[in-house]
Amino acid sequence: MSRSTLSKPAPLRKGDRVRLIAPASPFKLGVFRAGQKVLESLGLVPVVGRSEFARDGFLAGSDARRADHLQRALERDDTKAVWCIRGGYGTARLLSLLDLPRLRRHPKLLVGFSDVTSLLLQLARPGGFVTIHGPVVTQLPRLPAADLDWLKALLFGAPAPRRLPLGRTRTLVPGQAEGRLVPCNLAILASLAGTRFAPDLCGALLCLEDVHEEAYRLDRLFWQVASAGLLERCQGIVVGQLVDCKPVGAGRHSARRVLERAVAALGLPAISGAAFGHGRRNLALPVGVRARLDARARTLTLLEPAVR
């Protein structure tokens, strides 16, 4: 299969309205306003409703409110993209409240990562459309210029193939593989295992990142995903950033080394150290497009665009 079977959202154009939503945790106003300005600098018109500023404990409002606003934002004809303000926790709580089959029939650029992983994966299922694992609004102010340029090119319709600027990576298992690009937060992926929302990773090039997890927890999370059978027909793995993930055993076993060992044990083509995740860099990755991994050369190349 040379191309994704998913639908493609329309590319962005200057002057397009972008709806900003908070599907998970509340956010800090100052960094949000700075993120708005970044979107405006791209020629976009960010639109946000008052209810996105709501707080309900550790959530940005009730599940019912967040689900309703998310559904309506993705269905609005006057909105060309939906951009998540931040992750945190709570997006998966909305999945059973959304009309997911209906949303999959309305391709629209959806940008987010971390806790938003669960939603990105659901809309990029068969019959759905390509979504964007990329920086949330509150991450945009500190995004390096090169990553912002890549993001803009991806959303505004750069031609494929494109080699991703992964940064300094290392080979874990040499080899080549082609498949659907599936970027995930490891903890969110593990939380979906065993549920009706678990993704089908058959033919996937799985890209993993995480934050604030201890080394032994990363090992346990990966073991859970593998033991649930999700990786049985996976084609390759790219390990991204593991931000503030603590070592185990008085520092003798770093979090990265522990996860790298678990990944390498699968024997699939794999690399580590790619610049996506919770760090200063967060390279945008389209969910569901065809890509090629050359683990020996440490390259990842998009074989098609993310937009139509």
N, C-alpha and C positions, 0 to 999 in steps of 0.2 A: 504494500500500500504506500503510494508515494505522497498522498496528501491526507490530511485529517478529514474524517467524515463529519466533523462538527460544523455548524454554521459559523459564519464570521460576522462580528459586529461591523458597522460602518466606521470608517476612520474619522477621527476628529478633524474639525476645521476651525480656524480662528472665528471667534464669535459664538461658538457652540456653548450651550448651557450645560453645566455639570452639577448634578445634585450631590450634596454632601450629606452623608448619613452616619449615625453612630449606632451600629448594630450590636455593640457589646458593652464596653465600659465607658464611663464619663471621661472627659478630657480637660486639659488646662486651656483656658481661654487665650492666653498670650501666644502660645505656640500654634494654636489653631489659626489665629489671625495671621500669623506669619506664613503659615501654609497656604491660606487663601491668597495671599499676595503672590506666592510662587505660581499658583494656577493662573492668576491674572497676567503674570509675566509671560505665560505661554499663549496668551491671546484668548483664554477661555473665560467664561462667565460663571463663577461658582455661585450656587444658590443653596441656602440652608434655611430650614424652618426653625421656629422657636423651640419646638418640642425636642429637637436634637440636643438641646442643652439641659434636658431633664436629668434628674438623679433619683434612683431608687436603690439605696444601699450601694452595692458594688456594680450596679448596672446603670446604663444610660436610659432610665425609664423602664416601665413594665415590659414584659415579653410581648403582650398583646399590642402595645403601642409601637414597639420597635419592629415587629413583624408587619404590622399594617403599613407603616411608613416605608419599609423596605419594599414590600410588594408594589405599592403605588409608585415609588420612585423608579423601579425597573420597568413599569408599564407605561410611564408617561411618554407621550409622543414628542413633547417639547424638550425632553432631556436626552442628550446624546451620550452621556456617561454617568455612572454612579460611582462615587469615590468615597471610600470609608475613611472616617475621620481618625479613628484609632482602633486597635484590637482590644487586648485585655482579656476579658472573658464574657461569654454569653451568647455568641452567635449560634452555636449548635442548638441552644434552647429554642431557637426560632424555626428550625427546620420542619418540625411537625405542624407548625402553624401557617406555613407558606404553601401556596398552590404551586409546587415546584414544576409539575408537568406544564402548567400554563406559562410559567416564567421561561422555561426552556424554549418555548416557541417564539420568544421575543428577544432576539439577539441584541445585546447592548453592552458596551464596555463597562465592566465592573472591575474596580481596582482596589486591592487590599492584600493583606497577608497576615501571618501569625494566627490569631484566633479566627480570622475571616476565612482561613483555609477550608473549613467545613462547607461554607457556602460556595466558594470557588469550585470545589470538587463536585458539588451537587449540580450546579448549572452547566458544568463541562462534561456531564454524562452523555451517553448516546442519545441523540435527539435534541441535545442542547447546543451550547455555543462556547467558543473560546473565551476564557476569562483571563484576568491579568493578576499574577502574583507579584505585587509591586508595592512601593512605599505608600503608607497611609498619609493623610494630609498633615498630621502632626510630625511626620518624619521628613517631609519635603524641605523645611528650612535648612536642615543640616546635610542634605544630600549633595555629594560632590557634583560639580558642573558636568563632568563626563557622564555620570549616571543619569543626570537630568536630561542630557542630550539624547542618550540612548532611549530613555523613557518616551521622550517626545517623538523620536523617530518611529518607535514601535507603535504608538497610539495614533500618529498622524499618517502612517502608512508607508514605511520604508520597504523597498523591494527585498525579497528573499533570493538566494540564501544569505544569511548573516551569521558571522562568527561572533559569539558572545564574548565580551571583554571580562573574563572571569577573574582576572587578577592572578596572584601567585598561588598556584595549585600544585599538588603532588599526586603521582600515580599510586593508587592502592593495588589495583589489579589491571594489568595491561589488557588491551583488546579493543575491538570496535563494536558498536551496537547502534541500531536505529530504533526509534519508537516514539510514542507520544510523550511529550514533556509534561511531567506531573510534579510540580513543586509543592512541598508540604511542610508544615510545622510538625515535627516528630510527635510531640505530646498530643496534638490534636488528632493526628492520624491514628495513634494508639487508642485514643478515647472513642474513635468511631469503629474500631475493630469489634466484631460481634454484634453490631447494630445494623438496622436496615439501611443506614446511611454509609456503611463502609464502602469505600471506592473499589472499583475493579481495576487492578493494576496490571492486568494482562497486557503485555507489549509496552509497558511504561519505561521511560527513563526517569527514575525517581530522584528528585532533588530534595534534600532534607536540611532543615535548620532548626535551631532551638535557642532558648534563653533561660537563665536562672535554674538550670537543672544540674544536680550533682552527677558525677561520672557514673555511679552505680545506677542512678535512675535512668540515664540515657541507655545503658545496657539493658535495663529491664523493659523500657519502652520499646526498644528495637526488638527484643526477644518476643514481646507480646505481639507486635506486628507480624513478625516472621512466623510465630507459632499459630497465628490465626489463619495462615495460608495466603496472606495478601501478597507475598513476594515470590510465590512459586513460579510465576510466568513473567516476572519483571525482567527487563533487558539490561539495565545498567543503573548505576547509582552515582549521584553527585552530592557530596557532603559540603554544605555551605558554612555559614558562620555559627559558632556555638558561643554566644555572648554570655559572659558571667556564669559559665558552667564550671563548677568547682571540681578539683581533682579529688581522688579518694586515696586513702592509705598514706597520709602525711605527704601528699604531693607526688608520690611515686608513679601514680597512674593518672595522667591528665584526662580530662573529659574527652578531648578530641582523640587521643590515642585509644581510649576504651571503645568509642564508637567506631573508629576506623578499623579496629580489630574485628568487631562484630560484622561490619560491612564486608571486609575482605574475606571473611570465612565463607561467604556465599559463593565466591568465585566468579561473580559477574564483573564485567568491566566497570571500574570505579575510580574516581578521583576525589580529592578532598581539598578544602580551603577556598572554594568558590565564594565570590564576594556578593552573596545575597543573604538577607536575614536582618537581625536586629542591630547590627553594627552601624558605623558611620556610612558605609556603602550598603546599598540594597538594590542590586541589579534586577530590573523588572524581567520576569519570565512569563511568557504566555502559556496558559494551562491548556493542554490538549493538542498543540500543534506538533507536527512531525519534526524530529531533530536527529542529529547524528552525534554520537559521543565517540571520540578517539582518545581512550584513556592513556595510551602511551604518549601521544603528542599533547595530551592535556587540553583538548579543544572540544567545544560544544557548539554546533552549528545549526541554526534554524533552517529547515528545508522549505519553509513556506511562511508567508506573512501572518500576523495575528489578526489582521482586519481584511475585509473584502475590497 
